[in-house]
Amino acid sequence: MTPYCELGREELLELKKELTQKYEDAKGKGLKLDMSRGKPSTDQLDMTMPMMDIFSSHCDMKDDQGVDTRNYGCLEGIYSARKLLGDMLGVDPEHVIVFGTASLNVMYDSISRAYTHGIMGSTPWCRLEKVKFLCPAPGYDRHFSITEHFGIEMINIPMTMEGPDMDLVEEYVKDPAVKGIWCVPMYTNPMGITYSEEVCRRMADLSPAAEDFRVYWDNAYCVHHLYEDKQDTLPEILGMCKANGKEDMVLEFASTSKISFAGAGISCLAASKANLDWVKKSMTIQIISHDKINQLRHVRYFKNLDGIKEQMRKHANIMRPKFELVLETLERELGGLGIGTWTKPLGGYFISFDSMEGCAKAIYNKCKEAGVTLTTVGATYPYKKDPHDTNIRIAPSYPTLEELKITAELFTLCVKLASVEKLLETK
């Protein structure tokens, strides 16, 4: 294929005419498809329904240590649930607290707690003149929404294919106003890449000026592999920090929301004893205990880490053909045209597409007008401002394969048309 940038004006005009006709035909189909969020599909949710049969009115509701999960108590969560999630993350259960249904809530509370009461004796952020946060971008929009909600200044840290630009991170943490960094270290949202061992090593050996600086390590996709024979690996961050004498520097979050049921799983925080003691100090005011019945349900359904891995193989069997369909369509329709690049993840929930500069919003609007909803352009950056108007997050999980085929082909058509229109502005 000839790259579009090598075409003359007349060739571009002729191509625009052809693409516009195809686009008008697509609009006439009355599509109504949604790829805006990384939601598990109905097939994935149906697959987990046997979990609902775990309990009956005659069940023994005590865990293996004799805790009656129907009653108050056990602030940290039942031990077997702490072990299940600890094994998933590769950390000792003594370093795990199990919370409610969503890790996003745990992350919000962590920021809120620091804002109102400070971290382990440090000055509450609300009393400081300036609080800053490092935000690797493109990144997870809900992370950025939390820090924006508290009025925290967010600083863009460019993402590379190895992870965040660590030269910049190491420079910025010299500022005592910088209190944290958001990280999705494995199969990142939206790029789908995994931090390299070198990035993890440097992250675990940061020397921040602020004693209350924390790495907010959202390990949401730690078991979300698409392939058995080729999987990304990630170093265990708590152990790396401890080896450097910096075990208090990281707060690690995870949940089973995309393992069992979305928004109805169990979540956790893994951290040093000092950090967990700080968290529990406010938890004793906030709640007597989280839903231990749901914790027990998950333990009895999965039993152990092998059970989680078997569940993830079933998820992969549903997800893998969807990723491969999208990637094959991108390559077939856009490969060699020089109008876009995209990641090729081995796991997670997203594919990150970068258009020609200044084209992402136009692509988004064309897709929306034709009946396909994508993640809002800019959402993957702090303040919803993509500085180059290039990034689009593709979420293949929710549509059926038939819907996804239509959506992927329409997307590539919109990329071509928006790119031709952009090139014509300069010729």
N, C-alpha and C positions, 0 to 999 in steps of 0.2 A: 504493500500500500504506500502511496505517496503521502508524506506528511502534509497536513493541511497548510502549514506555514510556507510550503514551497509552491503552493498553487497561486496563479495570477488572479487578478480581480475578476476577470470574465469567468474563469473556471469556478471561483468561489460563488459568484452570482448564480451560475447554472446549478451548482451544488445546493445552494440555498433554496432554489425553486423546487428541486427534487425533494429535499428534506422537509420543506414546509408542507408539501402535499402529503407526505407520509404522516407528518405530525397531525394535520387536519383530519386525516383518516382515523388516526388513533383517538383523537378527541371525540370523534363521532361514535365510538364504541360504548361510551357511558361508563367507563371504569370507576370503581370505588375501592381502591386498595390502599393498605396502610403499612408502611415500613418505617414508621417514625421512631419506634422504640424496640429494644431487644426483649420482647416478650416471648416466653415459651409458647409453643403452638398447642393447640387443643390436643393433638396426639401425645405430646410430652406430658401434659397434665393428666390425660386419661391413663397413661402408662403407670402413674403413681397412685391411682385410686385404691389399689389393694391396701395401702397404708390406712385407709379408713376402716378396714376390717380388723385392725389390730386389737381394738377394745370391744368389750361387750359389758353389759351391766353386772356380769359375774366375774369380771377380771380381777386379778390381784394387782392393785395399783401401787404397790410398793416397789421401789427400785432395788437393785442388788445389794444395797447397803441398809435396807430397811426403812428408807424414807417414804412416808406416805405422800405421794405426789398430789393428793387431793387437798392437802392441808397447807397451812402457812409454813414458812421457814425455808431454809436452804437458799440463802441469798445468792450465793455464787452459781446456783444451778446444781442439779444432781450430778454426782461424780461421773457416772457412766456417760452422760452427755458431754461433760467437760473432756473426758478421755476421747470420745468419738471425734469431736471437733479438734482437739489437740493433735490427735493422730493425723487428721486431715492436713493440718498445718505443719506437722513435724515438731511440735513443742510439747513439753510436759504438761499434763492436765492441771498441775498446781499453778501454772501460769495462765490459766484460762478462766474467764467468767462467761457463763452462758446467759444470754439476755432473751428478749422476746423474738418477734417474728422477722425483724428486718435490721440489718447492719447499718443502714442509712440513719436510722433513729439513734443507734449507739454513737455514730460519728457526730451527729448533730448535738447530742448530749455532751460529748467530749469537748466540743468547741464552746458550747454554752457554759459548761462548768468552768472552763478556763477563763471565759469572759467575765463571769460574775464572781467567782471565788478564787481564781488563780490556780496554778498547777503546783501542788506539793509545797505550798508556802510562798510561792512567788506572787508578785503584785497582780491582782485581777486585771485583765486586759481592759476592762471598761474604765479603769482609772489611769490608763496610759494615754499619752498624747497621740501616739501613732502605733498601730499594730499592722504588720505586713505578713503576707503569706505567699509562698512560692507555688505557682500553678503550672506544672508541665502541660503544654498544649500543642496539638489538640488533646483534650482530656475529657473527663467525666463531668457533664453539665451540672449534675446534682451536687457534686463537691463544691463547685464554684458558687452555686446558689446559696450554700450554707454560709460560706465566708462573706459573700456579698450581703446576706441577710443581717449579719452582725456588724456591717460597716467596716470590715477589714480590707485594707488595700491589697489587691491581688497583683502579683507580678508574673508576667508571662515568662515561662522557661521553655524554649523550643525543644520539641521532642526529636530525637534522632532514631535510627533503626536499632540502636543499642539501649535507648532509654533517654531520660532527661539529659540535657547538656550539663554535665557535672562541673565543668570549668565555671560556668555561671553560678550554679548552686553553691559551690565552695566559696565563690566571691561574695555572693549575697548574704550568706549566713554570718559573715563578719559584722553585719549590722544587727545590733541588739534588738531592733524593732521587728526583725524577722523571727516569727514565732513557730513556723511550721512549713511543711511541704506536703501537698497531696500526692499520693502515689497509687497507681494501679499497676503493680509490678509484673503481673503475668497475664498474657493475652489482653493487653491494655484496651481500655475503652477510649477512643474508637479504633486505634491502629491495629490491635490484635498482635502486637509484638511483645516479647518478654525481655525484661531488663537483663543485660549481660552480666556475667559474673563480675566484671570490672566495675560496672556501674553500681552493683550491689555492694562491692567491697568499699568503694569510695563513699557511698551513702552511709554505710555502717561506721565509717571512720571520720565523719564530719566533726568539725570543731566549732560549733556555733557560739557566737558571743552571748546569746540569750540562754540562761540556765533552764528556762522553761520552753525551749525549742523542742518540738517533737516531729518525728517522721510519721505521718498518718498513712499507714501501709494497708491499703484496702485490697486484700488478697482475694477478691471476689471470684476469680476464675482459676483457682489453684488446681482444680481437678477436672477442668472443662476441656479435655483434649478431644480432638476430632479423629485422631488416628492412633492405632495401637503401636505401630512400628516407627512412628516419628512424632516425638513429643518434645516440647520445650521443657527445660528444667530451670528451677529457680533456687538459689541458695537460701537457707533458713536465716532470716534477718535477725531474729532475737539472739540466736547463738553468735552471729557475727558481731553484733553490738557488744554482747557480754565479753567476748574475747578481747575487745578493744577497751574494756573498762567503761563502756557507755551503754549499759543495759537499760537505763531509764530513758534513752533517747527515742524509742520507737513504741508506737501503739499500733497493733495489728488487728484488722477487722476481717470477719468472714461470716458467711451464712449459708444455709441450705436453700435459699429462696429459688434458685434455678437448678436445684438438685431434687428437692421434693416438690413443694408447692410455692409458687411465686407469692411473696407477701404473707405466707403462712408456714414458713419454715422455722428454724431456730438460728439465732445469731450469736456471735461471740466477740469478745475482746481478749487478745493475748498480749501480755506485757510483763514487765518485771514485777516483783512482789511490792516494791515501793509504789509503782504506778497503780497496781490493783488495790492496794490499801487506800490510796488517795481516792480512787473511784468509789470504793465501797463506803467510804465515809459519807459521801452524799447519797449513795444508793439507799442507805439505811433510813434516810429521810424521805426519799422519793418513792420507795416501793418495799413491800415486805418480801415478796418473791415474784419472779416471773412465772409463766405458765409451765409448771413442771410436768403436767399431764402431756402437753405437746412434746416436751423434751423426752419423756419416757416413750411416747409413741414413735419418735424418730429412732431412739436407741433400739427398740424392739423390732422395728422394721428393717433397719440397716444392719444392726447387730455390731458391726465393726467396720474398719476401713475397707476391707475387701467388699463388703456389701455396698458401700458408697461407690467403689470403683466399678462394680458390676452395673449399678444404676447409671453411671456415667457412660458406660459402653452402650447402653440402650439409648441414652440421649444422643450420643454421637451418631448412632445409626440413623437417627431422624435428621440431625443437623448437617451431617457431612454432605449428603447429596444436594442440599440447598446451597451450601457454600460453593461446592464444585460447579453447580449450575451458574451461579452469579459470576464466578471467576472465569468460567469458560466463555460466557457471553461477553464479558468485558474484553477478554483477549481477542475473541473472534471479531467483534465489532469495532474495537478501538485500538487494538494492537498495531503499532507502527504509524499511527496517525499523528502522534506528538501532541495530543490534546488532553491527556490525562495520565495519571499514574495511580496505582492502587496497591494496597498491601495484600499479602497472601497468607493469612493466618493459619496456624496449626491447631487453633483452639479458640475458645471464647465465643463471643456473640456478634462481633462486628467486623466489617471490612471498611477501611478508610480510603476514600477516593479524593484525590486532589486534581482539580480541573486546571485549565489555564487561568492565570491570574485575572481576577475580575469577572469570573463566569459562574461561580457557585450559586449565587442568588438567582441568576437567570435560569439556570438548570432547575433549581428548586421550584421556581414559579411556573416554568413550563410543565414540569411533572404534575404539579398541583392542579393546573388548569386542565390537564388531561385525565385527572382522577386518581393520581398516585400521591400519597402524602409521605414525605421524607422527613427526617429530623431537621428542624429549623436550622438554616445556615447561620453559623455564628455560635450555636449552642455549645460547641466543643471548645470554646475559648472563654476566658474570663470576661464578664460584662457583655457576653454574647456578641463580641466584636472580633471577627476574623480579620486580621490586619491586611490580608491579601485576597480575601473573598475567594478562597480556593477549596476549603475542606467540606466534604459531605460524608456523613456517617451512613453506611448502608447496613441495615439490620435484617438479615435474611430469615430469621427464626420463625416468625409468626405466620406468614402466608403459606398456603399449600404450594407444592411444586408447580402445579399448573398456573397458579396466580403469580408465582415468582418468575416463571418464564416470561409471562406477559410484562411484568413489572421491569425486569432486567432489560428486556428489549426496548421498552419505552424509555427507560433511563438513558441507555446508550444513544438513542435517537435524539433525546433532548440535549445530551452532551455535544453531539455533532452539530446540531442546529445552533445552540448558544455559542459554540466555538467559532463557527463560520461567521455569525453575526459580529462577534468580537473582532475577528481578523479583518472583516470588511471595514471596520472603523478606522483602520490604519492603512488601507490600500486604496 
